[in-house]
């Protein structure tokens, strides 16, 4: 995967916590999407994506999140995003209307499995 972004996965019961850091743009969105798909094992009911450490997100990154939300919804899986209120990408996500489709949390709960 591109040096622009990194991904860490941690399974907590039926929830998968994905921590993504760096930049998501047209140069790495496709690779990152494939890495996310590969990180999600069977049996996972919820995915919490911690985007706290994302420093840049362009339209390709927003598209990645929208497509991921659609694929997970079709598989009856839930997606939540963690994006602090002061994060630079929060305004971008709110302008796109993404919070109407995917819940945004300001911080990561102690248990990622919380609804």
Buried (B, 14 or more C-beta within 10 A) or exposed (E): EBEBBBBEBEBEEEBBBBBBBBBBBEBBBEEBBEBBEEBBEEEBBBBBBBBBEBEBBBEBBBBBBBEBBEBBEEEEBBBBBBBBEEBEBBEBBBEBEBEEEBBBBEEBEEEBBEE
